[in-house]
Structure formats: structure tokens, C-alpha cells
Amino acid sequence: MRHLAFALLPLLVSSCVSFENAMTTPGCDLLLLDINRGTLNGIAPTASMDEVKTQFPCSTGETPEGSDFNYGGGLFFINHDFYVYTHRDFIEVREDFAGTTFPETLGQPVASLGDPYRVESNRQARRLFQRDYGCLRVQADASGIVTEVEVHATSCDAL
């Protein structure tokens, strides 16, 4: 048993180091959306455009703050399938997200998240979960598998 514990130790340490790197190193190679904290690599949905550009220098497009479309403005990372809507203070990842969610959410049954705070009446597949940072909104496909995850700085009641 002791040998097994020592054999697993490097794996545990490397996981922690990778997680730390994702939290502190600018770039788009190690992406981690933490749905418990509501952050992407430590960046909150309330981050400014400049903060997002500094952390993620791989955007494929942007819409200026105050625009009439794209939720009022944000930065888009089509090659990595994530989107930061800085005007409305939320981060969205979709099913081809080039990172991971923690806990694992994309591709998982929506039922694994528990009972939602609310189900949006206009879109049956979207469920909202109240969190300390604001609201977690997920969308599932017809079979109940999560295909999109959004972390919002505002409460679910405000959405």
C-alpha cells in the first residue's frame, strides 16, 4: 500500500503544479474554468478587457464595450471556444472548449449538478444555479448532457 501511495505522489504533485500554472501563467495553453470560484485561470467575470487580453493573448475578436450586440461587448476566443463578455460580466465556455472545467461539467449529465435554482422558461435546456460569486448557467442538449457553461458575476435573479 505504501508503494502505491508513493507511486501516485508524482501524479498528484504534477496535477497541483498544472493547476497552479493555469491560475498564474498568462496564455491559452492551460485553461481551467473553476465553476466553484467562477473564474477562468483566476480571472473573474468582472475583469476588464485589458486584464483579459493580458491573461489570454490569443483572442480572435472583440466587440467594444457599450456595443448594441454581443451582450454589450467582450473578447472572443473562437479557436479555444470560450468567450468573455466584459460588459455583462460573464464567461462562457462551449463544448469544444480547449481547457477543462473543475469540477468536470462539460460533457457530463446536467443532473449531476443537483437541483437548479431556476430553469429558464424560454429555453428549457438552460438551468441556473446560485453560487457565492453570482450565477452558474448551464445548457444541455436533448439527452441532458452539458454543452455550455457560463459563470456570471450577477445573481441568478438578475439574469
Long-range contacts (C-beta under 8 A, 24 or more apart in sequence): 22-99, 26-54, 26-55, 26-56, 26-57, 27-56, 27-57, 27-58, 28-56, 28-57, 28-58, 28-77, 28-80, 28-98, 30-99, 31-80, 31-82, 31-97, 31-98, 31-99, 31-100, 32-99, 32-100, 32-101, 32-102, 33-82, 33-91, 33-93, 33-97, 33-99, 33-100, 33-101, 33-102, 33-149, 33-151, 34-101, 34-102, 35-101, 35-102, 35-103, 35-105, 35-131, 35-136, 35-149, 35-151, 36-102, 36-103, 36-131, 37-133, 38-91, 38-131, 38-132, 38-133, 38-134, 38-136, 38-151, 38-152, 38-153, 39-133, 39-151, 40-82, 40-84, 40-91, 40-93, 40-99, 40-151, 43-84, 43-91, 44-133, 44-153, 45-84, 45-85, 45-89, 45-90, 45-91, 45-133, 45-134, 45-151, 45-152, 45-153, 46-89, 46-153, 47-84, 47-86, 48-86, 49-73, 49-74, 49-75, 49-86, 52-84, 52-86, 56-84, 88-152, 89-134, 89-152, 89-153, 89-154, 90-137, 90-150, 90-151, 90-152, 90-153, 90-154, 91-150, 91-151, 92-148, 92-149, 92-150, 93-148, 93-149, 93-150, 94-147, 94-148, 95-147, 95-148, 101-149, 105-138, 105-146, 105-149, 106-146, 106-147, 106-149, 107-145, 107-146, 108-145, 108-146, 109-144, 109-145, 109-146, 110-138, 110-140, 110-144, 110-145, 110-146, 111-144, 113-138, 113-146, 117-156, 118-156, 128-156, 128-159, 129-156, 130-155, 130-156, 135-159
